[in-house]
């Protein structure tokens, strides 16, 4: 058979081959998940909760005894939370012991209408252009749903895909991103809006159970609206590209399931129980999550080094075995965006991943400035990195979050373009003050000795007498 005949027969096959390759590449291009923009919520100054006022709020709880009072003062001293965090309005109205259903709704609507409006206006996106809406607020379920309230407020289109998540805890925002990611895999040219927050108003605990009163000291008001897309025309304009996302759920383990749960105390008061097994449950979920995501985000060279050192340690006989090897996540990650669950959470992750104070700074400063804002806390940390001009094109940002259930979710973002903190960033008014020389608050100077005081000899200072 002459070459011309062979070529004539081969051309259709080559055309089909190139066509299928083009289709596969085109499909993958449309399946990408990009963050176009995000807007964190910053309440008004009239909702700032200073540490001194926190003491006043504690003092108003007539169910507290001497030891519980001391316990909460110590929690404020060592929390890492500063003077400018935000609380629900009902706390300032002295109604924390009898919040209403409407308090929770108003708290959420103030956030929705502020942050969503700013985000859409800044991007020039009409609410009618949103194709997917995912709302996660764990501890407030209402009818119509919170997502329906957003749809009604902004008059979104009838064929909008809506997901309303409750009960997913502090790791819910990455679950919401995962939902969007999966929708993007099935349809092209979409815009998605993720709304993440927590309603503190109806969940303020007024009893004296130590495992439940601690949440009053740690959680603060906040929220974030995130605009995502898989439109090829918007990819270059985007801020971040999702590289991978891993979710770990230990709900089948009773110890993990019950360590972080909404329940009632002996007097029937509803609160959020933080059990003593929480650190252990968090560590197990964290380790299992890292085992799955590490091969996806780290270079082969680092993985081989870890396997070789681990094998060598197991084969070592006689004498003292070498210390267990630690994976160096910095070989595949440039920035660490950690959930601000508390000072101990940040310290624990830093120790396990062998992170520097530079790596932990965004999480520590976010905890100090905004407190633990539950599922939205990751985005305040990301905002800090952006305001500090740390995020350059090609950098990789590793997000880690924990939540009731017990869950550990993580993901890796790639920075699409240099981010210089332009535009409306929630940190713009404060970033020049961070990091301060010392993370302190008035309680630390006045009551720092409480951390070492014997409970049996403790006495309440005269100016903080229990009513």
Secondary structure, DSSP 8 states (H G I E B T S, - for coil): --HHHHHHHHHHHHHHHHHHHHHHHHHHHHT--EEEEEEE----GGGEE-HHHHHHHHHH-TT--HHHHHHHHHHHHHS---S-EE--HHHHTT-GGG--HHHHHHHHHHHIIIIIHHHHHHHT--GGG--EEEEEETT---SS-HHHHHHHHHT--TT-EEEEE-S-GGGHHHHHHHHHHHHHTTSSS-EEEEEEE---GGG---S--HHHHHHHHHB---EEEEEEE--GGGTTT-SEEEEEEEEEE-TTSHHHHTSEEEEE-TTS-EEEEE-TTHHHHHHHHHHHHHHHHHHHHS-HHHHHHHHHHHHHHHH--SS---------GGGT-SEEEE--S-HHHHHHHHHHTT--HHHHHHHHHHHHHH-B-GGGHHHHHHHHHHHTT---TT-EEEEEEEETTTEEEEEEEEE-S-----S--TTTTTGGG-S-SS---HHHHHHGGGGG--TTT----GGG---
